[in-house]
Amino acid sequence: MEKNKRQMEQMDRDALSRMILSFLRERGAWAFRVHGSPLLNEGIPDILACYRGKFLALEVNRTDRRLSKLRKIELVRLFRAGGVSAVVYSVADVQRLLDKIAEHCSS
């Protein structure tokens, strides 16, 4: 039963990631979904993108899930390096983020 619940949550997360990627691309961003692999560093955010010259690192999460310590560390490291890093729970979260970036770029 627990395995089925995790599979359903992953499918929901995958669907949300696809919707976010589509939205990013519609807004003119270059976007890439990172698929886990033993060859990658652990903690890399789910979606990497570039929008209006800003590097974005987005961790797609569910509201009932805690972020791992390693993921938090990677998001902070990306932010300190000058990128925009965020945990997003919906397409609306990404829209607000892109709107802020666009507002900042136009001022």
N, C-alpha and C positions, 0 to 999 in steps of 0.2 A: 504494500500500500504506500509506504514512504517513497519507494522508487518511482511509482506512478505520479505522485505529487510533485517530486523534483522534476520529472520529465515534463509535466504540464507547465510548471514555472519556467523551465528553460525554453519551452516553445513560446510562451508569452513574451519572454525576454528577447528571444530571437525575432519575433514578429515586431516588437517595439523597436529593436535595433534596425530592422529593415525600413520601417516607417521613418525613423530619424534620418537614416542615410538618404532616403528619397527626398525628404524635406530639405536637407542640407544641399543636395545637388540642385533642387528646384530653385533655391536661393542663390545659386552660383558658386557654392563652395566646392572645393575638391575634398572628397571624403573617402575614407577607407575603413573597412571593418577589420579589426585584428582578430584572427582566429587563433586560439591557444595551440601551442606546440611545445614540445620539449626543447626545441631549439631557441625559443624566445625567452627573454627575461620574464620572470614572474612579476605580476603587478601592472603590466602594461594595460592602459585603459582600453575599453572595447572599441571606441571609434576615435580615429585620428583624422583631423580635417584642417583645412586652411580656408579662412574666410576674410576677405578684404585685407590680406596681408598678415592676419593674425593666426598663429598656430593654436588649434584647439585639441584638447584631449578630453574626451567624454567617457565617463563610466556610466553605463546604462544599468540601472538598479531597480529593484522593487521596493516599495515603501516598507515592507515587512522584513527586509533583509539588512543586516549590518554589513558595512564595508570592512573588508579585511585590513589589518594593520599595514600589510605590504602595499595594498592598493592606495591607502591614504598617503603613505610615504611617497609613492610614485607621483600622485597628483600634486603634492606639495613641491616635489622636486621640479616638475614641469612648470608649475607656477613661478617658482623662484628663477627659472631659466628664461622667463619672459613670456611664456605661453599662457593661454586661458585654459584652466582646468576646472571641470565641474562634474558633479554627480547629477545625472538627469533621470527623471522618473516618467517623463512624457514628452511628446512632441512640443507641447506648449512651453515646457521648460527651455527647450532648445530655441524656440521662436523668441522668447524673452531675451535669451542670451545673444542671439544674432541681432536683435533690435538694438540692444545696448551697444554692441560693437559698431553697428551701422551709425548710430547716433554719435558715438565717440569719433568715428572716422569723418563724419561730415562737419564736425565743429572745429 
